[in-house]
Amino acid sequence: MDRPSEPNETRPPAPVWALRESLDAELVALHERVEAALVNERRPIQRLRALSTPTRVTLATAVCVGLIGGVAVLSLRADFRAYPKERLAFATIGFTLLLALLVARVLRPLHRVDAPKSRDLALAAMAFLMPLAWAFGQPRMLAATASRVSGGNDCLPVGLLLGGLAILAFSVLDRATEADMRTKVLGAAAGGVVGNLALAFHCPRLETFHLVLVHAPLSAVLLLFALLGVTRRSTPD
């Protein structure tokens, strides 16, 4: 006598079986993402980003100071001995303090409540306007003397190169996967400060039109390049 067929109780119903397969696929995908994240964390850039915020800010500031110091050592302005040291010291202190504040805001922790936009915009405005104040604050006697000194023809490329390298250092140390508009503005402002302070040690020209048209717009040009780069990446091929 044939054995009666057993009821189909060992295999779950079709919807449950499909759900189980879907969960298995999601677990496999999650496992792959975790493994990829662990491998990514072993990369040098991720190790830098995993450092504490004070350490990252210190490293970024050290890179900026190194760029400025390199210009001062390799291409010091021709009138350095004759230029008033107190004015140069005032510019160095002012730009350095502003740079430190900007770097701290660019590399701010992601888990904390962000500061009001007005505070960051005011800080960026200082970086955009301080070079103008420096340009219009040069004594006429110094400007007349500096006009006879050679040099200052490469200020724009030197300033943009140094500012761009500073922004690159910020992006390496920034934990955010993509910089927002506020970070772009602050980064460009900080890059412009680096370029202007380096040019204070490099360029002997003190004519107002040169400082206004070449030195002062560095932050604006760097911000324009950043925005153009973002627009180009977001445009489909």
Secondary structure, DSSP 8 states (H G I E B T S, - for coil): -------S-SS--HHHHHHHHHHHHHHHHHHHHHHHHHHHHTSHHHHHHTS-HHHHHHHHHHHHHHHHHHHHHHS--TTTTTS-HHHHHHHHHHHHHHHHHHHHHHT--SSS----HHHHHHHHHHHHHHHHHHHHTS-HHHHHHHTTS---SSHHHHHHHHHHHHHHHHHHH---SS--HHHHHHHHHHHHHHHHHHHHHH-----HHHIIIIITTHHHHHHHHHHHHHHHHHS--
